[in-house]
Amino acid sequence: MDRYVNRLFHVCIVVPDIVKALAFYEGVLGLESIGGLRNEKSDGAVLGFPGEEIEIHANHLRGRLSENATVIDLIEFVHPETSVGDGPYRQMNQVGITRMAFDVDDADAIYERLRERGDVELLGDPATLQAPTGGEFRIVSFKDPHGIVLELIEHRPAPA
């Protein structure tokens, strides 16, 4: 079988307010913006609006480990405007991309910092699950300011 994909390039999160989203992803999670666009106009066919000119605000974010990093694209549609309905997904068994996970060094310490802030919706206490590649995952789940479910995952190797 031919293998065409080298790596995951980026994940796109559409938000209704780029400033509020940046305040959370940079200010709370500590991601770094590596570039931004404001009022960028483009052929809409690229993002599913054939025959239209679209206009967006965007920021491209990465974590501490930048070599071959998957980038997170935050996008606010100016034209057509970002649609805010019943989304994001209310349940995790919905078809589509329903959550995004970040690799971290200490899930419990970050959980405590998020809990102490008081403005982050935590979805429960940290949980420990068996990692399919051996060892355990320590997982913290929470929502961003727009209701998108995020996870912090710390891999704890099996004892030697």
N, C-alpha and C positions, 0 to 999 in steps of 0.2 A: 504494500500500500504506500502511495506517495504521502509524504508529510509536508504540508505547506506552511504551517504556522510555526513561527520561531518562538514567540512569547506573547503574552497578553500585553497589548500596547497601552490602552487606556480604558477607563471606565467613565462614563458620562452620567452626571447627576444634573437633571434639570431642576432649577430652583426658581421660585417667584421673586426672590430678592437676593441679588448677588452680594450686596454689602453685608447683609445679615448672615448669609452662608459663609462668607469669608471670615467674619468675626468668629464664627464657631470653628471652622476647619483649621484656621490659622491660630486663633487665640485660645481655643480650648484643646484641640488635638495636637497643635504644634506643627502642622504641615506647612510647607514653604511654597509660596507661589513662585513659579519659575517663568511666568509670563502671563500677561493679561491683554484682553482686547475690550474696547468699549465702542459701541455703535458700529460693530463690524458688519458690513453688508456683503452678501454672497448669493450665489445662485441657490435657490431653495431646494433644488433637486437632491443635493448632497444630503440634506437632513429630512427628506420626505415631503417637501413642498414643491413639487414640479411646477414650472411655469411662474413661480413667484420669486421675488427678491426677498430674502430674509435679512433681519438685523438682530444681532445678539450681543450680549456682554458675556465674556468668558474669562476664566482663570484656570491655569494648569498648575496642579499641586503635586508635590511629592513629599515623601517622608525623609528620615535621616539617611537611609541607605539609598543612594542615588544611582549607583551603577546598575544599568539594565532595569531600573525601577518602572513599575506600572504607574502611569500618571492618572490622576483623577482630574477630569474636566468638569468644572462647575459652569453651567450654562444658564443664563437668563435670556429668554426670548423677548426681544423688544417688539419685533414684527415678524410673524404674528405673535401676539403676547403669549407668555407662558400660561398654559391652561391649568387652573387650579379648580379641581372638582372634588371628588370623593377620595382622591389619591393622597398620599401614596397608598400602597397596598395595605389593607386592613388586617390581612392574615398572611402568614408566610407560606401557605399552600396555594397561593395565587400563581398562575402561569406568568413567567417573566422573571426579571432580575429583582429579587425581593430584599436583598441585604448585601452589605459589603463588609468584609473583614480586614482588619489590620493586624499585622504581626508586631507584637510588642515584647519587651523584656520582662515586665513585671505587671501582670494584669491586676493583681490585688492592690498594688500601690496606686495605680491609675484609677481604679474603681473608687478608692477612698477619696482621691482628689475630686473626682466627678461628684461623689455623694456630698462632700463638704461644700461644693459650689452651690448646691440647692436649686440650680436652674437647668439641670440636665435630667431628662426623664429616663431613669434606669428601669430596665425591664425585669430585674430580679437580682439576687445576690450572685456573685461569681460561682460558676459551676465547673466541675472537672469531668471530662469525658475521655475515653480511651482514644488515642490518636491512631488512625488506620496504619500509620507508618511506624508505630511503636511509641511507647511512652504515653504521656497524657497531654491533653490540651486544657488549659485553664482559660475559661471564656467569660467575658463580660459583655452583655448586650444592653444597648441604649438607643435613644433616638436623637437625631439632629433637630435643629429648631423647626424644620419643615416636616417632621414625622418620619423621616427615612431611617430604617433600622440599620444600625452599625454594630459591629462586634470587634472586640479586642481579643486576640488569641495569643496566648503564651504557650510555646511548646516546651514541655518538661520531659526530657529524655528518660527512658527506662533506666533504673539503677544498674550499674555495671556489675 
